[in-house]
């Protein structure tokens, strides 16, 4: 399967607010209005906002174009001016990251990918553990999670109890489905579970996240013949339903043994 990078140079980060009357008209986030911002992420406390911008000093012919990680902190309801953040996301020539997220303990989960010798892009998921604010060397998540040509767009629960990501693998409904893996009692990651037809479609589902209150799952859906993606949101209770069913199957298999 050939997957293009889908990393446009010119883009903005937008925001909308929900009230009793619905979602407000989307607006460009003022912090990132220069036209090259991407990959927004929040700390679990909501006090630090992260995003990436094109590196203006990079070789304009380099592909993918290198990006710089920025951050802004909120104090008394106001955001600081953006500042460069070093030594978090690894920088590798010919490689790019589209998504990253943090657990409560500071551990960083992210994707990284690049074109192979045929020009098709391949992506994998990584974790970098935080020790007193210093990040360890990133390591690949296990083979069960990195099990296809494209495993990307991770979101981890704040307590690291489960991980959701987009994957192109056998059994998918379309050109990329959302999967979940639950952390097991022994510290390993469980067998990936497709989120099913309630979420997945013939299109490509990606960029999942769960609201800070744990109530809603957000994701985007992209059709191969479309330029833009649509955003969707559903009750995040589906995650507990999937976990319960996985436990029931595991218990049933154990009983038969």
Backbone as CSV, one residue per row, in Angstrom:
resi,resn,N_x,N_y,N_z,CA_x,CA_y,CA_z,C_x,C_y,C_z
1,UNK,0.848,-1.197,0.000,0.000,0.000,0.000,0.883,1.246,0.000
2,UNK,0.675,2.135,-0.932,1.453,3.369,-0.989,0.696,4.449,-0.235
3,UNK,1.389,5.093,0.672,0.791,6.149,1.488,1.605,7.412,1.322
4,UNK,0.970,8.484,0.894,1.701,9.735,0.749,1.860,10.390,2.118
5,UNK,2.764,11.332,2.198,3.113,11.900,3.496,1.989,12.732,4.097
6,UNK,1.252,13.451,3.266,0.193,14.347,3.715,0.725,15.323,4.772
7,UNK,1.831,15.991,4.400,2.425,16.998,5.265,2.533,18.309,4.498
8,UNK,1.428,19.019,4.292,1.480,20.263,3.537,2.319,21.313,4.255
9,UNK,3.001,22.142,3.470,3.842,23.178,4.067,3.005,24.284,4.700
10,UNK,1.966,24.691,4.009,1.152,25.798,4.493,-0.103,25.285,5.198
11,UNK,-0.204,25.542,6.463,-1.361,25.131,7.239,-1.402,25.945,8.529
12,UNK,-2.556,25.932,9.174,-2.735,26.644,10.432,-3.374,25.720,11.459
13,UNK,-3.252,26.107,12.706,-3.957,25.417,13.788,-5.191,26.246,14.131
14,UNK,-6.321,25.568,14.174,-7.598,26.234,14.411,-8.184,25.794,15.742
15,UNK,-9.134,26.570,16.244,-9.818,26.170,17.463,-11.285,26.567,17.401
16,UNK,-12.078,25.869,18.167,-13.496,26.171,18.315,-13.895,25.903,19.749
17,UNK,-14.905,26.578,20.225,-15.366,26.402,21.598,-16.794,25.862,21.594
18,UNK,-17.069,25.009,22.562,-18.408,24.456,22.674,-19.162,25.146,23.794
19,UNK,-20.405,25.529,23.523,-21.283,26.139,24.513,-22.650,25.477,24.421
20,UNK,-23.595,25.981,25.165,-24.943,25.410,25.148,-25.595,25.532,23.782
21,UNK,-25.109,26.455,22.960,-25.682,26.646,21.620,-24.920,25.872,20.543
22,UNK,-23.880,25.130,20.946,-23.135,24.328,19.980,-21.696,24.787,19.860
23,UNK,-21.049,24.390,18.765,-19.649,24.729,18.532,-19.552,26.082,17.836
24,UNK,-18.601,26.898,18.272,-18.413,28.214,17.678,-17.766,28.096,16.295
25,UNK,-17.796,29.173,15.548,-17.145,29.212,14.249,-15.637,29.026,14.436
26,UNK,-15.017,28.086,13.716,-13.573,27.864,13.884,-12.762,29.117,13.555
27,UNK,-11.690,29.321,14.332,-10.788,30.459,14.119,-9.350,29.979,14.209
28,UNK,-8.468,30.692,13.523,-7.043,30.375,13.601,-6.529,30.745,14.985
29,UNK,-5.787,29.834,15.603,-5.215,30.095,16.916,-4.202,31.223,16.789
30,UNK,-4.366,32.318,17.536,-3.468,33.477,17.366,-1.992,33.163,17.561
31,UNK,-1.671,32.194,18.412,-0.274,31.853,18.644,0.418,31.354,17.384
32,UNK,-0.351,30.811,16.461,0.224,30.069,15.334,-0.332,30.559,14.005
33,UNK,-0.341,31.847,13.788,-1.011,32.387,12.610,-0.063,32.739,11.462
34,UNK,1.136,32.158,11.457,2.065,32.490,10.376,1.937,31.565,9.181
35,UNK,1.045,30.562,9.265,0.755,29.742,8.101,1.571,28.486,7.943
36,UNK,2.367,28.110,8.944,3.141,26.877,8.812,3.108,26.043,10.091
37,UNK,2.078,26.213,10.906,1.982,25.506,12.186,1.265,24.174,12.015
38,UNK,1.676,23.189,12.815,1.073,21.862,12.739,1.254,21.139,14.062
39,UNK,0.662,19.959,14.153,0.872,19.019,15.267,0.618,19.628,16.640
40,UNK,-0.575,20.155,16.895,-0.854,20.719,18.215,-0.970,19.636,19.282
41,UNK,-0.528,19.942,20.486,-0.651,19.029,21.623,-0.669,19.843,22.906
42,UNK,-1.375,19.325,23.910,-1.437,19.964,25.225,-0.839,19.037,26.264
43,UNK,-0.206,19.613,27.280,0.173,18.819,28.433,-1.106,18.351,29.113
44,UNK,-1.022,17.287,29.920,-2.236,16.762,30.543,-2.845,17.754,31.527
45,UNK,-2.043,18.675,32.041,-2.568,19.702,32.950,-3.227,20.844,32.187
46,UNK,-2.985,20.913,30.877,-3.541,21.989,30.065,-2.767,23.290,30.179
47,UNK,-1.631,23.282,30.876,-0.890,24.522,31.118,0.180,24.802,30.071
48,UNK,0.505,23.806,29.247,1.512,24.003,28.203,0.957,23.537,26.872
49,UNK,1.100,24.381,25.884,0.651,24.083,24.522,1.878,23.892,23.643
50,UNK,1.880,22.818,22.860,2.998,22.507,21.976,2.521,22.518,20.520
51,UNK,3.424,22.887,19.634,3.135,22.778,18.207,4.452,22.851,17.446
52,UNK,4.384,22.563,16.129,5.575,22.577,15.294,5.427,23.598,14.174
53,UNK,6.537,24.236,13.830,6.585,25.183,12.727,7.725,24.799,11.782
54,UNK,7.579,25.145,10.520,8.672,24.919,9.586,9.920,25.658,10.043
55,UNK,11.063,25.019,9.870,12.347,25.625,10.225,12.757,26.590,9.110
56,UNK,12.773,27.896,9.383,13.100,28.857,8.313,14.553,28.772,7.858
57,UNK,15.414,28.125,8.653,16.827,28.027,8.307,17.148,26.758,7.515
58,UNK,16.171,25.898,7.339,16.416,24.613,6.677,16.565,24.781,5.168
59,UNK,17.204,23.805,4.551,17.327,23.768,3.099,15.932,23.649,2.491
60,UNK,15.514,24.601,1.660,14.156,24.560,1.090,13.895,23.340,0.223
61,UNK,14.975,22.647,-0.226,14.801,21.468,-1.057,14.672,20.191,-0.238
62,UNK,14.944,20.267,1.051,14.904,19.060,1.881,13.470,18.576,2.059
63,UNK,13.248,17.274,1.946,11.936,16.664,2.118,12.044,15.449,3.039
64,UNK,11.171,15.326,4.021,10.203,16.349,4.415,10.900,17.560,5.018
65,UNK,10.268,18.707,4.920,10.875,19.922,5.443,10.980,19.847,6.968
66,UNK,12.150,20.133,7.525,12.321,20.072,8.986,11.426,21.073,9.712
67,UNK,10.995,20.666,10.879,10.149,21.524,11.699,10.757,21.696,13.086
68,UNK,10.441,22.803,13.709,10.924,23.142,15.045,9.759,23.019,16.022
69,UNK,10.029,22.457,17.202,9.002,22.325,18.233,8.961,23.586,19.091
70,UNK,7.764,24.122,19.248,7.546,25.304,20.074,6.602,24.977,21.223
71,UNK,6.638,25.831,22.246,5.718,25.701,23.360,5.262,27.063,23.839
72,UNK,4.157,27.071,24.538,3.660,28.283,25.195,3.013,27.842,26.494
73,UNK,3.157,28.626,27.533,2.591,28.282,28.838,1.491,29.271,29.219
74,UNK,0.516,28.765,29.963,-0.609,29.602,30.379,-0.453,30.001,31.850
75,UNK,-0.568,31.277,32.110,-0.549,31.805,33.467,-1.637,32.855,33.607
76,UNK,-2.445,32.692,34.655,-3.556,33.626,34.904,-4.447,33.786,33.672
77,UNK,-4.628,32.659,32.973,-5.533,32.667,31.828,-4.952,33.221,30.557
78,UNK,-3.673,33.608,30.556,-3.046,34.173,29.366,-1.887,33.290,28.912
79,UNK,-1.753,33.154,27.582,-0.657,32.363,27.034,0.587,33.218,26.847
80,UNK,1.738,32.631,27.151,3.007,33.315,26.935,3.329,33.372,25.445
81,UNK,4.363,34.119,25.100,4.858,34.086,23.728,5.475,32.714,23.468
82,UNK,5.371,32.194,22.253,5.951,30.881,21.952,7.468,30.876,22.133
83,UNK,7.999,29.746,22.535,9.442,29.584,22.709,9.844,28.211,22.175
84,UNK,11.080,28.105,21.718,11.592,26.854,21.149,11.837,25.842,22.264
85,UNK,11.451,24.594,22.011,11.688,23.500,22.958,12.648,22.513,22.313
86,UNK,13.755,22.253,22.970,14.768,21.337,22.453,14.709,19.998,23.187
87,UNK,15.303,18.990,22.568,15.580,17.704,23.228,14.333,16.957,23.685
88,UNK,13.239,17.062,22.929,12.059,16.244,23.221,11.796,15.316,22.049
89,UNK,11.407,15.874,20.923,11.186,15.059,19.736,12.497,14.879,18.990
90,UNK,12.891,13.646,18.682,14.146,13.434,17.962,14.073,13.984,16.543
91,UNK,15.214,14.483,16.073,15.298,15.019,14.721,16.165,14.106,13.879
92,UNK,15.588,13.558,12.818,16.332,12.685,11.915,16.098,13.147,10.488
93,UNK,17.159,13.284,9.756,17.053,13.730,8.364,16.205,12.745,7.568
94,UNK,15.271,13.270,6.793,14.406,12.430,5.991,13.251,11.818,6.760
95,UNK,13.079,12.211,8.026,12.002,11.674,8.859,11.131,12.816,9.370
96,UNK,9.880,12.504,9.679,8.945,13.511,10.177,8.039,12.896,11.230
97,UNK,7.466,13.752,12.066,6.464,13.339,13.056,5.215,14.170,12.836
98,UNK,4.046,13.523,12.903,2.796,14.263,12.747,2.073,14.452,14.071
99,UNK,2.251,13.510,15.010,1.481,13.535,16.250,2.360,13.155,17.432
100,UNK,2.095,13.787,18.559,2.730,13.397,19.807,1.800,13.759,20.954
101,UNK,1.980,13.091,22.075,1.120,13.326,23.224,1.868,12.914,24.486
102,UNK,1.361,13.361,25.636,2.018,13.128,26.907,1.114,12.373,27.872
103,UNK,1.723,11.542,28.706,1.026,10.929,29.830,1.229,11.817,31.057
104,UNK,0.472,11.532,32.113,0.594,12.322,33.339,2.013,12.329,33.896
105,UNK,2.728,11.213,33.727,4.089,11.121,34.251,5.126,11.762,33.340
106,UNK,4.668,12.388,32.265,5.566,13.065,31.344,6.027,12.228,30.179
107,UNK,5.768,10.928,30.195,6.199,10.074,29.085,5.616,10.584,27.770
108,UNK,6.444,10.567,26.749,6.088,11.114,25.444,5.871,9.987,24.442
109,UNK,4.713,9.983,23.790,4.389,9.031,22.734,4.317,9.811,21.427
110,UNK,4.917,9.265,20.370,4.924,9.991,19.107,5.100,9.038,17.933
111,UNK,4.778,9.543,16.742,5.026,8.776,15.526,6.208,9.382,14.792
112,UNK,6.829,8.586,13.965,7.905,9.081,13.115,7.942,8.227,11.856
113,UNK,8.081,8.894,10.734,8.067,8.168,9.481,8.831,8.885,8.391
114,UNK,9.016,8.180,7.291,9.698,8.740,6.147,9.539,7.822,4.948
115,UNK,9.933,8.290,3.777,9.778,7.479,2.560,10.813,6.370,2.480
116,UNK,10.372,5.209,1.986,11.314,4.118,1.757,11.892,4.237,0.349
117,UNK,12.596,3.198,-0.111,13.262,3.269,-1.409,12.282,3.374,-2.571
118,UNK,11.000,3.016,-2.356,10.001,3.106,-3.418,9.259,4.438,-3.404
119,UNK,9.498,5.241,-2.367,8.782,6.500,-2.229,7.566,6.416,-1.339
120,UNK,7.175,5.202,-0.940,6.041,5.036,-0.027,6.483,5.373,1.390
121,UNK,5.615,6.040,2.111,5.938,6.428,3.482,5.592,5.303,4.448
122,UNK,6.472,5.106,5.420,6.248,4.121,6.481,6.371,4.835,7.819
123,UNK,5.481,4.462,8.730,5.432,5.130,10.038,5.472,4.098,11.163
124,UNK,6.092,4.497,12.279,6.110,3.677,13.484,5.823,4.543,14.704
125,UNK,5.448,3.878,15.786,5.155,4.558,17.046,6.283,4.328,18.047
126,UNK,6.583,5.376,18.814,7.670,5.351,19.778,7.198,5.894,21.124
127,UNK,7.966,5.567,22.161,7.760,6.177,23.476,9.118,6.607,24.000
128,UNK,9.139,7.763,24.643,10.333,8.262,25.305,9.955,8.551,26.754
129,UNK,10.565,7.835,27.684,10.210,7.973,29.093,10.877,9.204,29.698
130,UNK,10.122,9.881,30.550,10.617,11.082,31.217,11.122,10.713,32.606
131,UNK,12.364,11.059,32.860,12.957,10.829,34.182,13.457,12.169,34.715
132,UNK,12.687,12.699,35.683,13.013,14.010,36.260,13.117,15.088,35.183
133,UNK,12.216,15.004,34.214,12.167,16.010,33.163,13.132,15.800,32.027
134,UNK,13.935,14.749,32.090,14.877,14.432,31.020,14.378,13.191,30.291
135,UNK,14.366,13.253,28.961,13.784,12.165,28.180,14.827,11.135,27.785
136,UNK,14.467,9.866,28.021,15.321,8.763,27.608,15.338,8.649,26.085
137,UNK,16.289,7.868,25.589,16.333,7.563,24.165,15.014,6.902,23.755
138,UNK,14.364,7.387,22.707,13.083,6.791,22.284,13.238,5.319,21.941
139,UNK,12.203,4.567,22.209,12.201,3.160,21.820,10.902,2.844,21.081
140,UNK,11.007,1.926,20.153,9.834,1.483,19.407,8.846,0.800,20.338
141,UNK,7.573,1.075,20.137,6.561,0.295,20.836,6.563,-1.112,20.239
142,UNK,6.074,-2.109,20.973,6.240,-3.510,20.555,5.605,-3.840,19.207
143,UNK,6.014,-4.999,18.671,5.592,-5.419,17.340,4.082,-5.509,17.182
144,UNK,3.367,-5.882,18.209,1.917,-5.971,18.082,1.292,-4.640,17.738
145,UNK,1.905,-3.549,18.213,1.404,-2.208,17.906,1.990,-1.732,16.585
146,UNK,3.303,-1.817,16.437,3.947,-1.505,15.158,3.916,-2.759,14.293
147,UNK,2.805,-2.957,13.609,2.593,-4.221,12.907,2.146,-4.010,11.468
148,UNK,2.410,-2.827,10.919,1.994,-2.556,9.549,2.927,-1.533,8.938
149,UNK,2.685,-1.197,7.676,3.494,-0.188,7.014,3.274,1.185,7.627
150,UNK,2.068,1.417,8.143,1.727,2.723,8.687,1.046,2.547,10.041
151,UNK,1.754,2.903,11.098,1.191,3.006,12.445,1.552,4.398,12.938
152,UNK,0.548,5.240,13.085,0.829,6.643,13.390,-0.323,7.268,14.167
153,UNK,-0.209,8.582,14.432,-1.246,9.368,15.105,-1.627,8.785,16.467
154,UNK,-0.680,8.654,17.402,-1.005,8.056,18.697,-1.672,9.042,19.655
155,UNK,-2.504,8.488,20.531,-3.000,9.222,21.704,-3.017,8.243,22.866
156,UNK,-2.380,8.631,23.974,-2.310,7.753,25.132,-3.140,8.335,26.267
157,UNK,-3.825,7.487,27.012,-4.566,7.931,28.183,-3.588,8.529,29.191
158,UNK,-3.986,9.540,29.945,-3.065,10.169,30.901,-2.405,9.191,31.866
159,UNK,-3.124,8.121,32.247,-2.547,7.118,33.147,-1.896,5.969,32.392
160,UNK,-1.784,6.105,31.069,-1.194,5.096,30.185,-1.939,3.761,30.232
161,UNK,-3.220,3.816,30.573,-4.000,2.577,30.630,-4.366,2.061,29.251
162,UNK,-4.394,2.924,28.244,-4.648,2.476,26.881,-4.054,3.458,25.877
163,UNK,-3.840,2.954,24.682,-3.270,3.726,23.580,-4.169,3.561,22.365
164,UNK,-4.506,4.667,21.711,-5.284,4.656,20.469,-4.388,5.195,19.359
165,UNK,-4.457,4.595,18.171,-3.673,5.084,17.047,-4.329,4.641,15.750
166,UNK,-3.823,5.190,14.657,-4.316,4.832,13.332,-3.352,3.847,12.698
167,UNK,-3.909,2.803,12.055,-3.064,1.755,11.499,-3.621,1.242,10.182
168,UNK,-2.712,0.895,9.271,-3.056,0.229,8.012,-2.622,-1.223,8.169
169,UNK,-3.528,-2.097,8.501,-3.163,-3.503,8.714,-4.308,-4.405,8.296
170,UNK,-4.018,-5.696,8.240,-5.020,-6.671,7.834,-6.231,-6.594,8.756
171,UNK,-7.423,-6.613,8.153,-8.649,-6.565,8.932,-9.254,-5.189,9.046
172,UNK,-8.582,-4.179,8.465,-9.131,-2.829,8.553,-10.348,-2.683,7.654
173,UNK,-11.192,-1.696,7.984,-12.401,-1.456,7.215,-12.135,-0.645,5.956
174,UNK,-11.077,0.158,5.970,-10.825,1.027,4.826,-9.347,1.277,4.635
175,UNK,-8.981,2.553,4.472,-7.593,2.902,4.184,-6.827,3.309,5.432
176,UNK,-7.310,2.910,6.582,-6.665,3.225,7.850,-7.712,3.293,8.943
177,UNK,-7.602,2.430,9.945,-8.581,2.363,11.032,-7.952,2.765,12.358
178,UNK,-8.808,3.104,13.316,-8.351,3.347,14.681,-8.350,2.035,15.458
179,UNK,-7.268,1.818,16.200,-7.105,0.642,17.042,-6.809,1.092,18.465
180,UNK,-7.044,0.197,19.415,-6.716,0.465,20.809,-5.979,-0.734,21.385
181,UNK,-5.017,-0.454,22.244,-4.325,-1.493,23.006,-4.382,-1.088,24.473
182,UNK,-4.747,-2.036,25.332,-4.846,-1.758,26.765,-3.604,-2.259,27.487
183,UNK,-3.124,-1.464,28.431,-1.982,-1.862,29.232,-2.387,-3.015,30.140
184,UNK,-1.590,-4.067,30.170,-1.887,-5.259,30.952,-1.266,-5.162,32.351
185,UNK,-1.715,-6.036,33.237,-1.216,-6.020,34.617,0.284,-6.269,34.691
186,UNK,0.833,-6.998,33.716,2.262,-7.298,33.741,3.109,-6.216,33.071
187,UNK,2.460,-5.109,32.676,3.179,-4.000,32.066,3.266,-4.043,30.561
188,UNK,2.825,-5.143,29.951,2.867,-5.253,28.497,1.635,-4.578,27.877
189,UNK,1.678,-4.414,26.566,0.532,-3.894,25.840,-0.279,-5.060,25.287
190,UNK,-1.599,-4.974,25.404,-2.478,-6.033,24.938,-2.599,-6.065,23.428
191,UNK,-3.222,-7.117,22.927,-3.440,-7.277,21.491,-4.270,-6.110,20.960
192,UNK,-3.835,-5.449,19.881,-4.603,-4.335,19.324,-6.023,-4.759,18.927
193,UNK,-6.972,-3.890,19.212,-8.381,-4.145,18.920,-8.900,-3.042,18.001
194,UNK,-9.483,-3.448,16.880,-10.108,-2.492,15.971,-11.326,-1.872,16.659
195,UNK,-11.469,-0.546,16.574,-12.589,0.121,17.249,-13.934,-0.170,16.605
196,UNK,-13.940,-0.840,15.471,-15.192,-1.317,14.908,-15.911,-0.323,14.034
197,UNK,-17.016,-0.780,13.455,-17.735,0.012,12.452,-18.429,1.226,13.043
198,UNK,-18.581,1.285,14.359,-19.127,2.501,14.973,-18.209,3.687,14.710
199,UNK,-16.901,3.418,14.647,-15.896,4.455,14.440,-15.317,4.406,13.035
200,UNK,-14.886,3.225,12.614,-14.133,3.087,11.366,-15.033,2.945,10.148
201,UNK,-14.504,3.370,9.013,-15.270,3.424,7.762,-14.337,3.089,6.604
202,UNK,-14.839,3.114,5.355,-13.950,2.932,4.214,-12.907,4.041,4.072
203,UNK,-13.130,5.189,4.744,-12.143,6.260,4.731,-11.010,5.977,5.693
204,UNK,-10.163,6.965,5.881,-9.022,6.830,6.792,-9.304,7.595,8.076
205,UNK,-9.416,6.858,9.186,-9.589,7.482,10.493,-8.220,7.714,11.124
206,UNK,-8.021,8.885,11.691,-6.718,9.215,12.262,-6.853,10.366,13.262
207,UNK,-5.744,10.733,13.880,-5.661,11.814,14.857,-6.708,11.695,15.969
208,UNK,-6.724,10.563,16.681,-7.674,10.412,17.792,-7.215,11.180,19.029
209,UNK,-8.153,11.561,19.849,-7.862,12.112,21.173,-9.132,12.029,22.009
210,UNK,-8.947,11.933,23.306,-10.074,11.897,24.240,-10.051,13.182,25.050
211,UNK,-11.214,13.766,25.271,-11.303,15.021,26.007,-10.748,14.857,27.424
212,UNK,-10.233,15.931,28.026,-9.631,15.838,29.358,-10.542,15.234,30.422
213,UNK,-11.857,15.399,30.261,-12.780,14.813,31.237,-13.094,13.353,30.926
214,UNK,-12.519,12.822,29.847,-12.703,11.422,29.499,-14.048,11.085,28.893
215,UNK,-14.829,12.084,28.527,-16.195,11.823,28.075,-16.319,11.602,26.574
216,UNK,-15.446,12.213,25.782,-15.637,12.165,24.335,-14.352,11.768,23.608
217,UNK,-14.534,10.964,22.567,-13.449,10.605,21.662,-13.598,11.433,20.390
218,UNK,-12.536,12.147,20.036,-12.509,12.938,18.810,-11.555,12.274,17.818
219,UNK,-11.867,12.377,16.535,-10.970,11.867,15.508,-11.334,12.517,14.179
220,UNK,-10.442,12.358,13.206,-10.734,12.874,11.868,-10.890,11.712,10.903
221,UNK,-11.591,11.972,9.813,-11.811,10.964,8.777,-11.487,11.591,7.429
222,UNK,-10.647,10.886,6.674,-10.187,11.411,5.392,-10.519,10.407,4.292
223,UNK,-11.145,10.886,3.222,-11.435,10.053,2.058,-10.348,10.261,1.018
224,UNK,-9.950,9.191,0.332,-8.837,9.263,-0.616,-9.074,10.269,-1.732
225,UNK,-10.337,10.499,-2.084,-10.616,11.399,-3.191,-10.920,12.820,-2.716
226,UNK,-10.663,13.102,-1.451,-10.930,14.421,-0.891,-9.624,15.079,-0.460
227,UNK,-9.623,16.413,-0.420,-8.445,17.158,0.026,-8.450,17.323,1.544
228,UNK,-9.630,17.548,2.097,-9.738,17.839,3.525,-10.334,16.657,4.289
229,UNK,-10.196,16.726,5.603,-10.771,15.720,6.488,-11.930,16.333,7.265
230,UNK,-12.817,15.487,7.740,-13.897,15.912,8.625,-13.598,15.439,10.035
231,UNK,-14.056,16.204,11.024,-13.895,15.830,12.418,-15.174,15.180,12.943
232,UNK,-14.992,14.200,13.812,-16.110,13.484,14.424,-15.869,13.388,15.929
233,UNK,-16.956,13.227,16.665,-16.825,12.966,18.088,-17.929,12.025,18.531
234,UNK,-17.573,11.136,19.450,-18.511,10.140,19.959,-18.312,10.005,21.468
235,UNK,-19.261,9.374,22.099,-19.160,9.088,23.524,-17.967,8.156,23.755
236,UNK,-17.046,8.560,24.623,-15.852,7.753,24.881,-16.149,6.511,25.705
237,UNK,-17.395,6.338,26.119,-17.771,5.119,26.824,-17.535,3.880,25.993
238,UNK,-17.380,4.077,24.675,-17.094,2.942,23.797,-15.783,2.272,24.185
239,UNK,-14.851,3.042,24.763,-13.567,2.457,25.151,-13.751,1.443,26.275
240,UNK,-14.604,1.770,27.248,-14.854,0.838,28.347,-15.599,-0.392,27.844
241,UNK,-16.510,-0.186,26.904,-17.227,-1.326,26.314,-16.257,-2.283,25.632
242,UNK,-15.325,-1.736,24.869,-14.337,-2.566,24.175,-13.440,-3.278,25.184
243,UNK,-13.045,-2.576,26.242,-12.198,-3.199,27.271,-12.936,-4.354,27.953
244,UNK,-14.208,-4.131,28.287,-14.995,-5.176,28.954,-15.126,-6.410,28.065
245,UNK,-15.373,-6.198,26.779,-15.509,-7.325,25.859,-14.192,-8.081,25.738
246,UNK,-13.077,-7.344,25.725,-11.768,-7.998,25.645,-11.521,-8.848,26.887
247,UNK,-11.909,-8.350,28.042,-11.739,-9.102,29.279,-12.610,-10.352,29.288
248,UNK,-13.838,-10.207,28.761,-14.737,-11.358,28.701,-14.169,-12.448,27.794
249,UNK,-13.633,-12.046,26.651,-13.047,-13.023,25.734,-11.844,-13.702,26.362
250,UNK,-11.020,-12.900,27.054,-9.837,-13.460,27.700,-10.224,-14.448,28.784
251,UNK,-11.250,-14.099,29.572,-11.717,-14.977,30.646,-12.312,-16.255,30.079
252,UNK,-13.044,-16.134,28.957,-13.660,-17.291,28.328,-12.598,-18.258,27.792
253,UNK,-11.570,-17.680,27.145,-10.489,-18.523,26.619,-9.750,-19.228,27.752
254,UNK,-9.523,-18.549,28.881,-8.848,-19.139,30.013,-9.665,-20.277,30.601
255,UNK,-10.994,-20.079,30.656,-11.875,-21.125,31.222,-11.848,-22.379,30.364
256,UNK,-11.791,-22.230,29.034,-11.766,-23.394,28.145,-10.468,-24.157,28.260
257,UNK,-9.382,-23.441,28.588,-8.114,-24.128,28.774,-8.123,-24.992,30.032
